[in-house]
Amino acid sequence: MKLYHVLTCTNMVSLVVNVASECGFTEEHYKDLQQLQRDFGPYHFNVLAFPCNQFGQQEPGSDREIDNFVRRVYGVSFPLFSKIAVVGTGANNVYKYLAEASGKEPDWNFWKYLVDVNGEVVDAWGPKVSIKEIRPKIAEMVRQIILKKKEEL
């Protein structure tokens, strides 16, 4: 099933991120991603994390090791998928879609793609853009979902 179909069926905003456990951006991003999930999820928003070892070999562990690490150290409660490739010929279809739709391809860990309730990529940011910087945009999108649901009641 294509990401577009998965995301449009959920009626939620998603932040799709390629993550790595041994990156200089790991601690800040995981803490802030988990805070986003706590504040806005799981009914209107989800972080969707995809471990990737393509950049600097900074995600060397197995899926189980990665999962255990992020849940133990950062208390991660958002979906963490199996390790994938996000660029190149072996890139996962999710990332092919995100790169094509945004015109931006990851060149390091912690690329973030914001996807709306219709499965459309709203924007994309590299790892130097903090979660705190994009939080207001996510908050507004979640607010719009809640307002629309209230109107429908």
SULMOHU-V593965 format. One record per pair of residues at least 24 apart in sequence whose ideal C-beta (glycine too) atoms are under 10 Angstrom apart, sorted by the first residue. I is the first residue (numbers start at 1). J is the second residue. Records with the same first field share a line. If there is no record, write none. Layout:
# SULMOHU-V593965
I: J + J
This chain:
# SULMOHU-V593965
1: 93
2: 93 + 94 + 97 + 119
3: 48 + 92 + 93 + 94 + 95 + 96 + 97 + 98 + 101 + 113 + 115 + 119 + 121
4: 94 + 97 + 101 + 115 + 118 + 119 + 120 + 121
5: 119
6: 48 + 94 + 115 + 119
7: 46 + 48 + 94 + 97 + 115 + 116 + 117 + 118 + 119 + 120 + 121
8: 115 + 116 + 117 + 118 + 119 + 120
9: 119
10: 42 + 43 + 44 + 45 + 46 + 115 + 117 + 119
11: 43 + 44 + 117 + 118 + 145 + 148 + 149
12: 40 + 41 + 42 + 43 + 44 + 45 + 46 + 115 + 116 + 117 + 141 + 142 + 145
13: 40 + 41 + 44 + 45 + 46 + 114 + 115 + 116 + 117 + 122 + 137 + 138 + 139 + 140 + 141 + 142 + 144 + 145
14: 41 + 45 + 46 + 47 + 48 + 78 + 79 + 113 + 114 + 115 + 116 + 117 + 119 + 121 + 138
15: 40 + 41 + 45 + 46 + 47 + 48 + 49 + 78 + 112 + 113 + 114 + 115 + 122 + 125 + 131 + 134 + 135 + 137 + 138
16: 46 + 47 + 48 + 49 + 50 + 81 + 86 + 94 + 95 + 97 + 98 + 111 + 112 + 113 + 114 + 115 + 121 + 124
17: 47 + 48 + 49 + 50 + 51 + 52 + 78 + 106 + 109 + 110 + 111 + 112 + 113 + 125 + 127 + 131
18: 49 + 50 + 51 + 52 + 53 + 54 + 55 + 59 + 83 + 84 + 85 + 86 + 87 + 92 + 94 + 95 + 98 + 106 + 108 + 109 + 110 + 111 + 112 + 113 + 127
19: 47 + 49 + 50 + 51 + 52 + 58 + 59 + 66 + 70 + 76 + 80 + 81 + 83 + 109 + 110 + 111
20: 51 + 52 + 53 + 54 + 55 + 56 + 57 + 58 + 59 + 60 + 61 + 66 + 83 + 108 + 109 + 110 + 127
21: 51 + 53 + 58 + 59 + 60 + 61 + 65 + 66 + 69 + 70 + 73 + 74 + 109
22: 53 + 56 + 57 + 58 + 59 + 60 + 61 + 69 + 109
23: 55 + 56 + 58 + 59 + 108 + 109 + 110 + 127
24: 56 + 58 + 108 + 109 + 110 + 127
25: 58 + 108 + 109 + 110 + 126 + 127 + 128 + 130
26: 58 + 59 + 69 + 70 + 73 + 74 + 109 + 110 + 127
27: 73 + 74
28: 110 + 127 + 130 + 131 + 132
29: 74 + 109 + 110 + 112 + 127 + 130 + 131
30: 69 + 70 + 73 + 74 + 75 + 76 + 78 + 110 + 131
31: 73 + 74 + 75 + 76 + 131
32: 74 + 130 + 131 + 132 + 133 + 134 + 135
33: 70 + 74 + 76 + 78 + 110 + 112 + 131
34: 70 + 74 + 75 + 76 + 77 + 78 + 131
35: 131 + 132 + 135
36: 78 + 131 + 132 + 134 + 135 + 138 + 139 + 142
37: 75 + 76 + 77 + 78 + 79
38: 75 + 77 + 78
39: 135 + 138 + 139 + 142
40: 135 + 138 + 139 + 141 + 142 + 143 + 145 + 146
41: 77 + 78 + 79 + 142
42: 77 + 78 + 79
43: 142 + 145 + 146 + 149
44: 117 + 138 + 141 + 142 + 143 + 144 + 145 + 146 + 149
45: 78 + 138 + 139 + 141 + 142 + 145
46: 77 + 78 + 79 + 115
47: 76 + 77 + 78 + 79 + 80 + 112 + 131 + 138
48: 78 + 79 + 80 + 81 + 94 + 113 + 115
49: 76 + 78 + 79 + 80 + 81 + 110
50: 79 + 80 + 81 + 82 + 83 + 84 + 85 + 86 + 92 + 94 + 95 + 98 + 106 + 111
51: 80 + 81 + 82 + 83 + 84 + 86 + 109
52: 83 + 84 + 85 + 86 + 87 + 91 + 92 + 95 + 106 + 108 + 109 + 110 + 111
53: 83 + 84 + 85 + 109
54: 83 + 84 + 85 + 86 + 87 + 88 + 90 + 91 + 106 + 107 + 108 + 109
55: 86 + 87 + 106 + 107 + 108 + 109 + 110 + 111 + 127
56: 108 + 109
58: 108 + 109
59: 83 + 109
86: 111
87: 111
97: 121
98: 124
99: 124
114: 138 + 141
115: 141
116: 141 + 144 + 145
117: 141 + 142 + 144 + 145 + 148
